């Protein structure tokens, strides 16, 4: 399993990369991360920044 650390204003998430289903632009420079079988997460950074974090792992 490959985990990625996603930063959030309310605390950080350690997420299994293969469980990320989609990314969507949020407000105030944040991104909404859709999770397979779970609720979306609101994280800091643009879609491009978050996608790069996931790809770099």
N, C-alpha and C positions, 0 to 999 in steps of 0.2 A: 504494500500500500504506500502511496506517495502522499504525504501531507504537505500543505502549504499554509503559511501564516498570513492571514489577512487582517489588516489593522482596521479598527473601528473606533469611533469617538467614545463609545461606551465601554470598550474593552476589546481585546484581540480574539480572533477565532483561529483555531487550528483545524483545518478542513481537509478531508480526503479529496484530492484533486479530481478523481474519477466520478465523484458525486456532484460536481458542478454541471448544471444543465444549461444555463444561459446567463448572460450579463445584460443589464439594462441601465441606462443613465438615470441616476437619481438626482436629487436636488443638492445644491451647495457643494458641488464638486465631488459628490459621492457616487457610488455604483451599487446597484442592487444585484445580488448574486443569487440566482435560482438554484435550489438544491433538490436533487432527486429524493423524493419521499419526505421532504421537510419544508419548513417555512423559508422564504427568502431572507438573506442577510444584507444589511446595509453596511457597506464598508467604505473606507476613505480611498479616494483616487478615481481617476477617469477609467472608462472602459479599457482603454489601451494600456494603462498602467496596471490594472488588475489582471488583464489577460497576460501581460508579460510576467507578472509574479507567478501566475499559474503555470505558464510554459517553462519558466526557469526552475520552478519547484524548489 
